[in-house]
Amino acid sequence: MASYFSLLPLLSAAFYRHRARLFFTIASIVVAFMLFGLLGAVRFALTGGVEVAGQDRIITTAKVSIIESLPRSYLTQVRQLAEVRQASSLSWFGGIYQDPRQQLVVFAIDPNYFGMYPQIQVAPAGLLAWQSERSAAVVGEALATQYGWKVGDTIPLKSNIYRRKDNAPSWPIQIAAIYRADDQPANTIFIHYEFFNESLGTRRDQIGWVVSQLKHPHLAATVSSEIDALFANSRQETKTSTEKAVAQSFANQIGNIGAILTFIVTAVFFAMLLVTANTMAQSVRERTPELAVLKTVGFNDGAVMVLVLAESLAITLVGALLGLGLAWLITSALEPRLHAVLPFFRIPLPALLQGVGVAAALGAAAGAVPAWLAMRLKIATALRAV
Protein backbone atom coordinates (compact mmCIF):
# COMPACT_ATOMS: atom_id res chain seq x y z
CA MET A 1 0.00 0.00 0.00
CA ALA A 2 2.87 2.35 0.81
CA SER A 3 4.26 1.88 -2.69
CA TYR A 4 0.95 2.99 -4.22
CA PHE A 5 0.91 6.18 -2.13
CA SER A 6 4.43 6.88 -3.31
CA LEU A 7 3.02 7.07 -6.85
CA LEU A 8 1.14 10.30 -6.08
CA PRO A 9 4.12 12.63 -6.66
CA LEU A 10 4.84 10.80 -9.92
CA LEU A 11 1.21 11.19 -10.95
CA SER A 12 1.21 14.93 -10.31
CA ALA A 13 4.53 15.30 -12.14
CA ALA A 14 3.03 13.58 -15.21
CA PHE A 15 0.35 16.27 -15.44
CA TYR A 16 2.98 19.00 -15.74
CA ARG A 17 4.93 17.28 -18.52
CA HIS A 18 2.81 18.48 -21.47
CA ARG A 19 0.45 21.12 -20.16
CA ALA A 20 -0.90 22.18 -23.55
CA ARG A 21 -1.79 18.59 -24.48
CA LEU A 22 -3.32 18.04 -21.07
CA PHE A 23 -5.38 21.23 -21.41
CA PHE A 24 -6.83 20.31 -24.80
CA THR A 25 -7.54 16.74 -23.70
CA ILE A 26 -9.43 17.91 -20.61
CA ALA A 27 -11.17 20.59 -22.70
CA SER A 28 -12.51 17.94 -25.09
CA ILE A 29 -13.79 15.92 -22.13
CA VAL A 30 -15.39 19.03 -20.61
CA VAL A 31 -17.26 19.72 -23.85
CA ALA A 32 -18.39 16.09 -24.13
CA PHE A 33 -19.81 15.95 -20.62
CA MET A 34 -21.28 19.44 -20.82
CA LEU A 35 -23.19 18.21 -23.87
CA PHE A 36 -24.14 15.06 -21.95
CA GLY A 37 -25.57 17.18 -19.13
CA LEU A 38 -27.45 19.56 -21.44
CA LEU A 39 -28.96 16.72 -23.44
CA GLY A 40 -29.96 15.06 -20.18
CA ALA A 41 -31.77 18.26 -19.21
CA VAL A 42 -33.50 18.38 -22.60
CA ARG A 43 -34.61 14.76 -22.30
CA PHE A 44 -35.90 15.37 -18.78
CA ALA A 45 -37.70 18.53 -19.94
CA LEU A 46 -39.46 16.71 -22.78
CA THR A 47 -40.40 13.60 -20.83
CA GLY A 48 -40.70 14.92 -17.27
CA GLY A 49 -44.43 15.49 -17.67
CA VAL A 50 -44.87 11.76 -18.17
CA GLU A 51 -43.57 11.04 -14.69
CA VAL A 52 -45.79 13.57 -12.92
CA ALA A 53 -48.97 12.62 -14.76
CA GLY A 54 -51.78 11.81 -12.37
CA GLN A 55 -52.08 8.16 -11.40
CA ASP A 56 -55.76 8.58 -10.55
CA ARG A 57 -56.78 10.15 -13.87
CA ILE A 58 -57.63 8.49 -17.17
CA ILE A 59 -58.32 10.16 -20.51
CA THR A 60 -60.87 9.06 -23.08
CA THR A 61 -60.30 10.07 -26.69
CA ALA A 62 -61.65 9.01 -30.07
CA LYS A 63 -60.29 5.62 -31.08
CA VAL A 64 -59.39 6.69 -34.61
CA SER A 65 -57.40 9.78 -33.68
CA ILE A 66 -56.84 11.98 -30.68
CA ILE A 67 -57.87 15.01 -32.75
CA GLU A 68 -61.33 13.59 -33.51
CA SER A 69 -64.26 14.93 -31.48
CA LEU A 70 -66.58 12.99 -29.21
CA PRO A 71 -70.29 13.59 -28.58
CA ARG A 72 -70.95 15.65 -25.45
CA SER A 73 -73.27 12.90 -24.23
CA TYR A 74 -70.25 10.66 -23.61
CA LEU A 75 -69.26 12.84 -20.67
CA THR A 76 -72.64 12.31 -19.00
CA GLN A 77 -72.37 8.54 -19.39
CA VAL A 78 -68.83 8.41 -18.01
CA ARG A 79 -69.86 10.44 -14.97
CA GLN A 80 -72.45 7.78 -14.11
CA LEU A 81 -69.90 4.99 -13.73
CA ALA A 82 -69.47 3.80 -10.15
CA GLU A 83 -65.67 4.05 -10.05
CA VAL A 84 -65.53 7.58 -11.50
CA ARG A 85 -65.20 10.24 -8.81
CA GLN A 86 -65.67 13.11 -11.26
CA ALA A 87 -65.15 13.80 -14.95
CA SER A 88 -64.67 16.85 -17.13
CA SER A 89 -64.45 17.56 -20.82
CA LEU A 90 -61.45 19.16 -22.47
CA SER A 91 -61.82 20.71 -25.93
CA TRP A 92 -59.11 22.30 -28.05
CA PHE A 93 -60.04 25.83 -29.11
CA GLY A 94 -57.10 26.74 -31.33
CA GLY A 95 -56.67 30.25 -29.99
CA ILE A 96 -55.07 33.19 -31.78
CA TYR A 97 -54.27 36.56 -30.26
CA GLN A 98 -53.01 39.41 -32.45
CA ASP A 99 -50.55 37.41 -34.54
CA PRO A 100 -52.17 34.59 -36.59
CA ARG A 101 -48.81 32.81 -36.70
CA GLN A 102 -48.72 32.65 -32.89
CA GLN A 103 -51.19 30.01 -31.75
CA LEU A 104 -52.12 29.96 -28.07
CA VAL A 105 -52.97 26.92 -25.98
CA VAL A 106 -56.67 27.41 -25.23
CA PHE A 107 -59.01 24.75 -23.85
CA ALA A 108 -62.74 24.83 -23.19
CA ILE A 109 -63.45 22.99 -19.94
CA ASP A 110 -66.18 22.27 -17.43
CA PRO A 111 -66.36 24.11 -14.07
CA ASN A 112 -65.10 21.08 -12.09
CA TYR A 113 -61.88 20.74 -14.11
CA PHE A 114 -59.64 22.55 -11.63
CA GLY A 115 -60.82 20.30 -8.82
CA MET A 116 -59.16 17.41 -10.65
CA TYR A 117 -55.81 19.20 -10.97
CA PRO A 118 -54.70 20.56 -7.59
CA GLN A 119 -51.29 21.44 -9.03
CA ILE A 120 -52.97 24.24 -11.00
CA GLN A 121 -52.95 26.97 -8.38
CA VAL A 122 -55.84 29.40 -8.72
CA ALA A 123 -56.74 31.84 -5.97
CA PRO A 124 -60.16 30.93 -4.45
CA ALA A 125 -61.55 34.37 -5.21
CA GLY A 126 -60.36 34.15 -8.80
CA LEU A 127 -61.81 30.66 -9.21
CA LEU A 128 -65.15 31.82 -7.86
CA ALA A 129 -65.11 34.79 -10.25
CA TRP A 130 -64.41 32.45 -13.17
CA GLN A 131 -67.20 30.07 -12.19
CA SER A 132 -69.63 32.98 -11.88
CA GLU A 133 -68.98 34.51 -15.30
CA ARG A 134 -69.59 32.42 -18.42
CA SER A 135 -67.33 34.53 -20.63
CA ALA A 136 -64.48 34.54 -18.09
CA ALA A 137 -61.12 32.84 -18.49
CA VAL A 138 -58.30 31.55 -16.30
CA VAL A 139 -54.96 32.48 -17.80
CA GLY A 140 -51.49 31.06 -17.17
CA GLU A 141 -48.99 33.29 -15.45
CA ALA A 142 -46.47 32.95 -18.30
CA LEU A 143 -48.97 34.22 -20.87
CA ALA A 144 -50.10 37.06 -18.61
CA THR A 145 -46.47 38.14 -18.22
CA GLN A 146 -45.75 37.81 -21.93
CA TYR A 147 -48.68 39.96 -23.05
CA GLY A 148 -48.99 42.22 -20.01
CA TRP A 149 -52.44 40.93 -19.11
CA LYS A 150 -53.99 41.41 -15.70
CA VAL A 151 -57.20 40.36 -13.98
CA GLY A 152 -60.16 42.27 -15.40
CA ASP A 153 -58.72 42.69 -18.90
CA THR A 154 -60.84 41.65 -21.86
CA ILE A 155 -58.95 40.02 -24.71
CA PRO A 156 -60.31 39.13 -28.17
CA LEU A 157 -59.52 35.50 -28.93
CA LYS A 158 -59.83 34.11 -32.42
CA SER A 159 -59.90 30.46 -33.42
CA ASN A 160 -58.32 28.88 -36.47
CA ILE A 161 -60.78 25.98 -36.19
CA TYR A 162 -64.20 27.29 -35.17
CA ARG A 163 -66.47 30.10 -36.35
CA ARG A 164 -69.12 31.90 -34.34
CA LYS A 165 -72.73 31.57 -35.47
CA ASP A 166 -73.08 35.37 -35.49
CA ASN A 167 -69.95 35.63 -37.68
CA ALA A 168 -68.22 37.80 -35.11
CA PRO A 169 -64.45 37.70 -35.68
CA SER A 170 -63.48 36.79 -32.11
CA TRP A 171 -64.58 35.68 -28.68
CA PRO A 172 -64.22 38.48 -26.07
CA ILE A 173 -62.73 36.78 -23.01
CA GLN A 174 -62.47 38.49 -19.64
CA ILE A 175 -59.57 37.41 -17.42
CA ALA A 176 -61.01 36.35 -14.06
CA ALA A 177 -57.88 34.73 -12.60
CA ILE A 178 -54.22 34.02 -13.31
CA TYR A 179 -52.96 30.59 -12.35
CA ARG A 180 -49.55 29.19 -11.45
CA ALA A 181 -48.32 25.62 -11.79
CA ASP A 182 -45.26 23.95 -10.33
CA ASP A 183 -45.00 20.95 -12.60
CA GLN A 184 -46.34 22.08 -15.96
CA PRO A 185 -46.14 25.11 -18.26
CA ALA A 186 -48.33 28.00 -17.10
CA ASN A 187 -49.07 28.97 -20.70
CA THR A 188 -52.68 27.86 -21.13
CA ILE A 189 -56.00 29.71 -21.27
CA PHE A 190 -59.07 27.96 -19.88
CA ILE A 191 -62.55 29.09 -20.95
CA HIS A 192 -66.04 27.78 -20.17
CA TYR A 193 -67.25 25.01 -22.44
CA GLU A 194 -70.87 26.17 -22.28
CA PHE A 195 -69.94 29.68 -23.37
CA PHE A 196 -67.85 28.28 -26.20
CA ASN A 197 -70.43 25.71 -27.27
CA GLU A 198 -73.41 28.05 -27.39
CA SER A 199 -71.54 30.46 -29.64
CA LEU A 200 -71.00 27.89 -32.40
CA GLY A 201 -73.16 27.60 -35.50
CA THR A 202 -71.90 24.13 -36.42
CA ARG A 203 -70.09 21.31 -34.62
CA ARG A 204 -72.00 21.99 -31.44
CA ASP A 205 -72.22 19.54 -28.52
CA GLN A 206 -68.84 18.05 -29.39
CA ILE A 207 -65.91 17.67 -27.01
CA GLY A 208 -62.29 16.72 -27.44
CA TRP A 209 -61.47 14.46 -24.50
CA VAL A 210 -63.04 13.19 -21.32
CA VAL A 211 -60.78 13.36 -18.27
CA SER A 212 -61.95 11.10 -15.43
CA GLN A 213 -60.70 11.02 -11.86
CA LEU A 214 -61.03 7.59 -10.29
CA LYS A 215 -61.96 6.61 -6.76
CA HIS A 216 -59.46 3.76 -6.83
CA PRO A 217 -56.43 4.41 -9.09
CA HIS A 218 -55.41 0.73 -9.13
CA LEU A 219 -58.58 0.00 -11.13
CA ALA A 220 -57.54 2.29 -14.01
CA ALA A 221 -57.21 -0.56 -16.50
CA THR A 222 -60.58 -2.03 -15.52
CA VAL A 223 -62.41 1.29 -15.73
CA SER A 224 -60.71 2.13 -19.04
CA SER A 225 -61.98 -1.13 -20.53
CA GLU A 226 -65.44 -0.47 -19.10
CA ILE A 227 -65.58 2.98 -20.72
CA ASP A 228 -64.43 1.69 -24.11
CA ALA A 229 -66.94 -1.17 -23.93
CA LEU A 230 -69.65 1.38 -23.20
CA PHE A 231 -69.08 3.03 -26.57
CA ALA A 232 -68.11 -0.04 -28.57
CA ASN A 233 -69.84 -0.35 -31.97
CA SER A 234 -71.03 3.25 -31.76
CA ARG A 235 -70.42 5.86 -34.45
CA GLN A 236 -67.46 7.16 -32.45
CA GLU A 237 -65.64 4.44 -30.55
CA THR A 238 -63.19 5.44 -27.85
CA LYS A 239 -59.76 4.66 -26.53
CA THR A 240 -59.17 5.20 -22.83
CA SER A 241 -55.71 5.30 -21.30
CA THR A 242 -54.06 6.55 -18.16
CA GLU A 243 -52.93 10.15 -18.21
CA LYS A 244 -49.34 8.92 -18.07
CA ALA A 245 -49.83 6.84 -21.22
CA VAL A 246 -51.34 9.79 -23.07
CA ALA A 247 -48.45 12.04 -21.99
CA GLN A 248 -46.02 9.41 -23.22
CA SER A 249 -47.77 9.27 -26.59
CA PHE A 250 -47.34 13.02 -26.97
CA ALA A 251 -43.65 12.69 -26.12
CA ASN A 252 -43.32 9.89 -28.68
CA GLN A 253 -44.68 12.18 -31.40
CA ILE A 254 -41.38 14.05 -31.18
CA GLY A 255 -39.62 10.77 -31.82
CA ASN A 256 -37.78 8.29 -29.68
CA ILE A 257 -36.09 11.00 -27.61
CA GLY A 258 -34.05 8.55 -25.60
CA ALA A 259 -32.67 6.80 -28.69
CA ILE A 260 -31.84 10.05 -30.47
CA LEU A 261 -30.01 11.55 -27.51
CA THR A 262 -28.26 8.26 -26.75
CA PHE A 263 -26.95 8.12 -30.31
CA ILE A 264 -25.61 11.68 -30.10
CA VAL A 265 -23.98 11.16 -26.72
CA THR A 266 -22.47 7.83 -27.79
CA ALA A 267 -20.87 9.46 -30.83
CA VAL A 268 -19.46 12.27 -28.69
CA PHE A 269 -18.13 9.88 -26.04
CA PHE A 270 -16.54 7.64 -28.68
CA ALA A 271 -14.64 10.62 -30.06
CA MET A 272 -13.63 11.60 -26.53
CA LEU A 273 -12.46 8.05 -25.84
CA LEU A 274 -10.20 8.15 -28.89
CA VAL A 275 -8.72 11.50 -27.85
CA THR A 276 -8.04 10.35 -24.28
CA ALA A 277 -6.65 6.98 -25.36
CA ASN A 278 -4.33 8.70 -27.83
CA THR A 279 -3.13 11.07 -25.10
CA MET A 280 -2.38 8.19 -22.74
CA ALA A 281 -0.65 6.18 -25.47
CA GLN A 282 1.62 9.12 -26.28
CA SER A 283 2.31 9.68 -22.59
CA VAL A 284 3.34 6.07 -22.02
CA ARG A 285 5.46 6.01 -25.18
CA GLU A 286 7.31 9.17 -24.12
CA ARG A 287 7.86 7.88 -20.59
CA THR A 288 8.98 4.37 -21.50
CA PRO A 289 12.51 4.85 -20.09
CA GLU A 290 11.12 6.38 -16.89
CA LEU A 291 8.74 3.48 -16.40
CA ALA A 292 11.66 1.10 -16.88
CA VAL A 293 13.63 2.96 -14.24
CA LEU A 294 10.67 2.71 -11.83
CA LYS A 295 10.68 -1.05 -12.27
CA THR A 296 14.44 -1.10 -11.80
CA VAL A 297 14.25 0.65 -8.43
CA GLY A 298 11.62 -1.74 -7.13
CA PHE A 299 8.14 -0.75 -8.40
CA ASN A 300 6.35 -3.89 -9.50
CA ASP A 301 4.27 -4.35 -12.65
CA GLY A 302 1.01 -3.70 -10.76
CA ALA A 303 2.21 -0.35 -9.43
CA VAL A 304 3.21 0.82 -12.91
CA MET A 305 -0.16 -0.26 -14.30
CA VAL A 306 -1.98 1.57 -11.50
CA LEU A 307 0.04 4.73 -12.21
CA VAL A 308 -1.07 4.82 -15.86
CA LEU A 309 -4.69 3.94 -15.05
CA ALA A 310 -4.81 6.56 -12.30
CA GLU A 311 -3.57 9.20 -14.73
CA SER A 312 -6.26 8.28 -17.26
CA LEU A 313 -9.01 8.20 -14.63
CA ALA A 314 -7.89 11.51 -13.12
CA ILE A 315 -7.92 13.28 -16.47
CA THR A 316 -11.33 11.90 -17.40
CA LEU A 317 -12.97 12.52 -14.03
CA VAL A 318 -11.67 16.07 -13.76
CA GLY A 319 -12.95 16.88 -17.25
CA ALA A 320 -16.27 15.17 -16.56
CA LEU A 321 -16.86 16.99 -13.29
CA LEU A 322 -16.02 20.33 -14.90
CA GLY A 323 -18.31 19.56 -17.85
CA LEU A 324 -21.22 18.43 -15.69
CA GLY A 325 -20.71 21.42 -13.40
CA LEU A 326 -20.77 23.78 -16.36
CA ALA A 327 -23.93 22.12 -17.71
CA TRP A 328 -25.56 22.46 -14.28
CA LEU A 329 -24.72 26.17 -14.19
CA ILE A 330 -26.16 26.69 -17.68
CA THR A 331 -29.40 24.84 -16.95
CA SER A 332 -29.77 26.61 -13.61
CA ALA A 333 -29.47 29.96 -15.38
CA LEU A 334 -31.91 29.02 -18.14
CA GLU A 335 -34.52 27.21 -16.05
CA PRO A 336 -36.29 30.36 -14.76
CA ARG A 337 -36.55 31.71 -18.30
CA LEU A 338 -37.76 28.44 -19.80
CA HIS A 339 -40.05 27.42 -16.94
CA ALA A 340 -43.15 28.56 -18.81
CA VAL A 341 -42.57 26.14 -21.69
CA LEU A 342 -40.12 23.60 -20.19
CA PRO A 343 -40.81 23.39 -16.46
CA PHE A 344 -38.51 20.36 -16.11
CA PHE A 345 -35.44 21.88 -17.77
CA ARG A 346 -32.84 20.74 -15.29
CA ILE A 347 -30.36 17.90 -14.91
CA PRO A 348 -31.81 15.20 -12.65
CA LEU A 349 -29.55 13.70 -10.00
CA PRO A 350 -29.56 10.22 -11.62
CA ALA A 351 -28.18 11.77 -14.81
CA LEU A 352 -25.35 13.44 -12.89
CA LEU A 353 -24.47 10.17 -11.17
CA GLN A 354 -24.67 8.37 -14.48
CA GLY A 355 -22.27 10.92 -15.95
CA VAL A 356 -19.71 10.26 -13.21
CA GLY A 357 -20.07 6.52 -13.75
CA VAL A 358 -19.63 6.89 -17.51
CA ALA A 359 -16.54 9.06 -16.92
CA ALA A 360 -14.97 6.40 -14.74
CA ALA A 361 -15.73 3.70 -17.30
CA LEU A 362 -14.35 5.76 -20.18
CA GLY A 363 -11.26 6.67 -18.18
CA ALA A 364 -10.59 3.02 -17.44
CA ALA A 365 -11.20 2.06 -21.07
CA ALA A 366 -8.93 4.81 -22.40
CA GLY A 367 -6.11 3.82 -20.07
CA ALA A 368 -6.52 0.05 -20.26
CA VAL A 369 -4.29 -0.64 -23.27
CA PRO A 370 -1.53 1.86 -22.32
CA ALA A 371 -1.58 0.51 -18.74
CA TRP A 372 -1.32 -3.07 -20.00
CA LEU A 373 1.61 -2.13 -22.24
CA ALA A 374 3.33 -0.36 -19.34
CA MET A 375 2.85 -3.40 -17.13
CA ARG A 376 4.30 -5.72 -19.81
CA LEU A 377 7.25 -3.42 -20.40
CA LYS A 378 10.64 -5.20 -20.27
CA ILE A 379 13.33 -3.25 -18.44
CA ALA A 380 16.20 -4.29 -20.69
CA THR A 381 14.29 -3.60 -23.88
CA ALA A 382 13.14 -0.18 -22.67
CA LEU A 383 16.57 0.94 -21.50
CA ARG A 384 18.24 -0.33 -24.67
CA ALA A 385 15.96 1.97 -26.70
CA VAL A 386 17.17 5.07 -24.85
ABEGO torsion letter per residue (X at the ends): XAAAAAAAAAAAAAAAABAAAAAAAAAAAAAAAAAAAAAAAAAAAAAAAAAABBAABBBBBBAABAABBBBAAAAAAAAABAABABBBBBBBAGBBBGBAABBBBBBBBBAAAAAABAABBBBAAAAAAAAABAABBBBBAAAAAAAGBBBGBBBBBBBAABBBAAGBABBBBBBABBBBBAABBBABBBBBAAAAAAABABGBGBBABBBBBBABAAAAAAAAAAAAAAABGBABBBBBBBAAAAAAAAAAAAEBAAAAAAAAAAAAAAAAAAAAAAAAAAAAAAAAAAAAAAAAAGBBAAAAAAAAAAAAAAAAAAAAAAAAAAAAAAAAAAAAAAAAABAABBBBAAAAAAAAAAAAAAAAAAAAAAAAAAAABBAAAAAAAX
